[in-house]
């Protein structure tokens, strides 16, 4: 008949890694009880279940979303080799303080004059990417990715293979000879 019940014990249980505080309270004169619900730190869905003797359980659902971006890590392109003057794909992953991937976050790539996207956003998987074009006259160079508005940066060491004129001419040698290639 939907009449409030005072003094009924309500048991609160979490279905994920979160926590409930005051989980065993009695209902007040209006038939209401409350508990503090601390959500888990990993992004996803969380459910809190309230049960009382002789009543159907009540379910409360929450969606845990990633927090502020605080960490960027190079995923693809670091310590890789490309031909001097050609492009190398750089990919970086952005995460929050609990290691959740962060989508739609602005990421910058440097040097801006040598990348296809100096500023881009992370995709739904927390990934940002740009193509880096290393200088043709260097054997190695460094590119960077950083979270715009945050203090974290990651670096990419890119090594270049340069062609030296006449270095690929066929060499002839006898067994035991030492041949030099550039």
C-alpha positions as CSV (number, residue, x, y, z in Angstrom):
1,X,0.0,0.0,0.0
2,X,3.1,2.2,-0.2
3,X,3.0,3.3,3.4
4,X,6.4,4.4,4.7
5,X,8.1,2.0,7.2
6,X,10.2,3.6,10.0
7,X,13.1,1.7,11.5
8,X,13.6,-0.8,8.7
9,X,17.3,-1.9,8.1
10,X,18.6,-1.1,4.7
11,X,21.6,-3.0,3.5
12,X,23.7,-1.3,0.8
13,X,26.1,-3.3,-1.4
14,X,28.3,-2.3,-4.3
15,X,28.6,-4.4,-7.4
16,X,32.1,-3.0,-8.3
17,X,35.2,-1.8,-6.6
18,X,33.7,1.2,-4.9
19,X,32.7,1.5,-1.3
20,X,29.6,2.4,0.7
21,X,29.8,4.3,4.0
22,X,27.1,3.8,6.7
23,X,25.8,0.7,4.9
24,X,23.2,-0.6,7.3
25,X,21.2,2.4,8.3
26,X,17.6,2.4,9.5
27,X,14.8,4.2,7.6
28,X,13.6,7.5,9.1
29,X,9.9,8.4,10.0
30,X,9.3,9.0,6.3
31,X,10.6,5.6,5.3
32,X,13.8,7.0,3.8
33,X,17.4,5.9,4.3
34,X,20.6,7.1,2.8
35,X,24.2,6.0,2.4
36,X,27.3,7.6,1.0
37,X,28.5,5.9,-2.1
38,X,32.2,6.2,-3.1
39,X,32.5,5.2,-6.8
40,X,35.4,3.1,-8.0
41,X,38.4,4.7,-9.7
42,X,38.2,2.8,-13.0
43,X,36.0,4.2,-15.7
44,X,32.9,2.2,-16.4
45,X,29.5,1.4,-14.9
46,X,28.9,1.0,-11.2
47,X,25.7,-0.3,-9.4
48,X,24.6,0.1,-5.8
49,X,22.0,-2.2,-4.5
50,X,19.7,-1.4,-1.5
51,X,17.9,-4.3,0.1
52,X,15.4,-4.6,3.0
53,X,13.7,-7.6,4.4
54,X,10.4,-8.3,2.6
55,X,11.0,-5.6,-0.1
56,X,12.2,-5.7,-3.7
57,X,15.8,-4.5,-4.0
58,X,16.4,-1.0,-5.4
59,X,19.3,-0.5,-7.9
60,X,21.2,2.8,-8.4
61,X,23.5,3.1,-11.4
62,X,26.3,5.5,-12.0
63,X,28.8,6.0,-14.9
64,X,32.4,6.6,-13.8
65,X,34.1,8.8,-16.4
66,X,37.9,9.5,-16.7
67,X,39.3,12.4,-14.7
68,X,41.6,15.2,-15.9
69,X,44.4,14.2,-18.2
70,X,47.7,14.0,-16.3
71,X,49.9,11.6,-18.1
72,X,51.0,11.2,-21.7
73,X,53.1,8.2,-23.0
74,X,54.6,7.5,-26.4
75,X,53.1,4.3,-27.8
76,X,54.2,4.2,-31.5
77,X,57.2,5.9,-33.1
78,X,59.7,6.1,-30.2
79,X,63.2,4.6,-30.9
80,X,62.1,3.9,-34.5
81,X,63.9,4.3,-37.8
82,X,62.7,5.9,-41.0
83,X,64.3,7.2,-44.2
84,X,65.6,10.7,-43.7
85,X,63.1,13.2,-45.1
86,X,60.2,10.7,-45.0
87,X,57.4,10.6,-42.3
88,X,57.2,8.5,-39.2
89,X,53.9,8.0,-37.4
90,X,53.9,9.1,-33.8
91,X,51.2,7.9,-31.4
92,X,50.7,9.0,-27.7
93,X,48.3,7.8,-25.1
94,X,46.7,10.1,-22.5
95,X,45.5,8.9,-19.1
96,X,44.1,10.3,-15.9
97,X,45.5,9.8,-12.3
98,X,43.8,6.4,-12.1
99,X,45.2,5.2,-15.4
100,X,41.9,5.6,-17.3
101,X,42.3,6.6,-21.0
102,X,41.1,10.1,-21.6
103,X,39.2,10.9,-24.8
104,X,38.8,14.4,-26.5
105,X,41.9,15.9,-24.9
106,X,44.0,18.4,-26.8
107,X,47.6,17.2,-27.5
108,X,50.4,19.2,-29.1
109,X,53.3,17.7,-31.2
110,X,56.6,19.5,-31.6
111,X,58.5,20.7,-33.5
112,X,55.3,22.1,-35.0
113,X,57.0,22.8,-38.4
114,X,57.9,19.1,-38.8
115,X,54.6,17.3,-37.9
116,X,51.4,16.8,-39.8
117,X,49.2,17.8,-36.9
118,X,50.8,20.3,-34.4
119,X,47.6,20.2,-32.3
120,X,45.1,17.3,-32.3
121,X,42.7,15.6,-30.0
122,X,42.7,12.1,-28.5
123,X,40.2,9.7,-29.9
124,X,37.8,7.5,-27.9
125,X,40.7,5.3,-27.0
126,X,42.8,8.1,-25.5
127,X,45.2,8.1,-28.5
128,X,46.6,11.1,-30.4
129,X,48.7,10.9,-33.4
130,X,50.7,12.9,-35.9
131,X,53.3,12.2,-38.6
132,X,56.8,13.5,-37.9
133,X,59.1,14.4,-40.7
134,X,62.7,14.3,-39.4
135,X,65.4,16.5,-41.0
136,X,67.0,14.9,-44.0
137,X,70.5,15.9,-42.9
138,X,70.4,14.3,-39.4
139,X,70.9,10.7,-38.3
140,X,68.6,11.2,-35.3
141,X,66.2,13.7,-33.9
142,X,63.7,14.2,-31.2
143,X,59.9,15.0,-31.4
144,X,57.7,15.6,-28.4
145,X,54.0,15.2,-27.6
146,X,52.4,17.1,-24.7
147,X,49.0,17.5,-23.0
148,X,47.9,21.1,-23.7
149,X,47.2,22.8,-20.4
150,X,49.0,20.1,-18.3
151,X,52.6,19.6,-17.3
152,X,53.3,16.2,-18.8
153,X,55.4,15.6,-22.0
154,X,56.7,12.5,-23.8
155,X,59.5,12.3,-26.3
156,X,60.1,10.3,-29.4
157,X,63.6,9.5,-30.6
158,X,63.6,9.0,-34.3
159,X,66.6,7.6,-36.2
160,X,67.0,8.3,-39.9
161,X,68.7,6.3,-42.6
162,X,70.4,8.6,-45.1
163,X,71.6,7.7,-48.5
164,X,75.2,8.7,-49.3
165,X,76.0,9.1,-52.9
166,X,77.6,5.9,-54.4
167,X,77.3,4.1,-51.1
168,X,75.1,1.3,-52.5
169,X,77.3,0.5,-55.5
170,X,78.0,-3.3,-55.7
171,X,81.1,-4.3,-53.9
172,X,83.3,-7.2,-54.9
173,X,85.5,-9.0,-52.4
174,X,87.4,-12.2,-51.8
175,X,86.7,-14.5,-48.9
176,X,88.2,-12.9,-45.8
177,X,88.1,-9.4,-47.2
178,X,86.6,-6.6,-45.1
179,X,84.1,-4.5,-47.1
180,X,82.8,-1.1,-45.8
181,X,79.3,0.1,-46.4
182,X,78.0,3.6,-45.5
